[in-house]
Amino acid sequence: MNKLKNNLSKYISIDDISIRIEGIAAQLSEIFYDDIPIFIGILNGSFIFLSDLIRKVNFECEIDFIKVASYDGIETTGKIILDKDINLDIKNKRVIIVEDIIDSGLTINYLYKHILSYNPKDISIVTLLSKKDNYNLNFDIDVIGFEITTEFVVGYGLDLNQRFRQLDCLYKLKP
């Protein structure tokens, strides 16, 4: 672990993440207070964020997961592979897609179209991190936790080749 720490620099602290999650939860609670939406977590990266978020909302909800892959190391492959689809019936239901990071926009664009094909009542998108300058989408990202620069980040569920997810805050990789 010491060798690992030498290659990372702290970027966003767990305290800052926790405060922002409380704000996101309050925002969602105002919107969904009288609904039972379905949270769809994007595996593997969003599981920690989703776990913390759902414990802060003030409404009933259902939870499902979908798993896609598009990265090899720090580079996107340009292709999306669906590893696990959702299990719940979301037709005519309100859906909240929870993503760890929107970088190129490739994954969220694929997921939005895929989820839309199940005819939900509506779709909201929540992401912990956004590299807004990297993507151009034909739909809105409803809630962004933090807008970040183009550096590659790990921790708090985000990985590099399946490593570093366990770190309790976000780190930038040093060149």
N, C-alpha and C positions, 0 to 999 in steps of 0.2 A: 504494500500500500504506500510506503514512503516513496518508492520510485514513481508510482502513479501521481502522487501529489506534486512532484517536481515538474510534471508536464502540464499542470493545470493552474489556472489562476481564477480565484473566486470572482463570479460575475454578478449573481443575484442571490442574496442571502435567504435563508429559510424564513426569517422574520418578514422580509419584504414579500416573499411568496405568500406567506400566511395572511398578511394584511390584504393583499390583492385578491386572494381567494375569498375572503370574507366579503369584499366588495362585489365580486362576481356573483357570489351566492345571494347577496341582498338584491342585486339587479334581477337575477333569475326569479327570485321569490316574488318580486313585484309582478313579473310577467305571468308566471305559472301558478299563482297562489290558489286558483280554483280549478286547476287541471291536474291530471296525472300523466305527465309526459314520460317518454321513454328516452333515457340517456343511452346513447350508443358510444361506447368507448372504443377508440382506435388502438388496437394492440400492436406492439407491446408498450409503446411509449407513454400512453395517457393513463395507465392504470393508477399511478400514485396521485396524479392531479385529480382524476375522477374520484378516487377514494376520499381524498380530502374535501373535494367540492360537495359531494352528495351529503356528507355529514354536516354541512353548514346550511343547506337549503331548508326552507320552511314550507315544503309541500311534499305530498306523496309522489313517488316516482317508481318506474320500473327501470331495470338496467339490462343491457345486452352488450355484446362485444362483436367487433368485426376485426379481422386481421388482414393487413396487406403488407407487402414488402416492395420497396423501391430503391433501397440504398445498398451500396457495397462500400464499406468503409465510410469515408466522408463525402463520397460522390454519389449522386443519384444515377441510377441505371437508365432512366428515361422510360422504364416500363413498370407497370403496376401488376403485381401478382396477388390475386385474392386467395389467401390461405385459409380463412374461416369467414363464413357469412353469418349474418344475424340469424337468431332462432325465433325471436318473437314476431308475431303478426303486427305490423305497424300500419296497416291500411287504415286510413282516416284517423290516425292518432298523431299527436304532436310529438315531434322528435327533436332531441338535442344531441347533435354530434359533438363529441368532446375529443379534441386533438391536442397533442403535446406541442407541436410546432407546425406552422405553415411556412414552408421555405420556398420551393419553386412553384407551389400551387398544384403540381401534378397530382399528388395523392388526394388532396381535398376536392379537386375538380372531378376526379374519378369517383370518389365516394359520394359526392353530392348527387351525381347522375345515377349512380347505383342505388342509393337509398330512395331517390325520387321515383325510380321504377317500381317501387312497392306501394306507391300512391298514399303516402302519409298526408295527414291534414296540413301540416306545415313542417318546415325544417329550420331550426336555429343552429348556428355553428358557434361553438365556443373553443377558443384556443388559448393555451397558456402563453405561447410565444408566437410572434409574427415577424417575418422578414419581409415587410410590406413592399419594399422596393424590388423584391425578387419575383413577384407574381402579378398577374393581371387576370382577374376572374370575372365571369359574367353574373356573379351573385355576391351578396354581402357576407362578410364575416361579422356576425352579430356582436360578439364579445371577444376582445383581445386583452389578455392579461398584461403582456409587456411587448412593446415593439422593440426589436433588437437589431443589431448590426449584422453583417454577413458572416461573422466568425462562427465556427462550428462549436456548439455547446453540448455539454454532457451533464449528467446528474439529474436528480429528481425525476427519474424515469427515462430520460433521454440517454442514448447509448452511442458507443462507437464499437461496432462489431460485437454487440450484446454485452459489452462491459460498461461499467461506471453508472448503471441505472440506480444503484443503491445509495449514491451520494445524496446527502440531505439538502443540498442547494445546487445552484447551477454554476458551472465552471466553463471557462473558455479554454480550448486547447492552445497551448503555446506552440508557435511555429517550430 
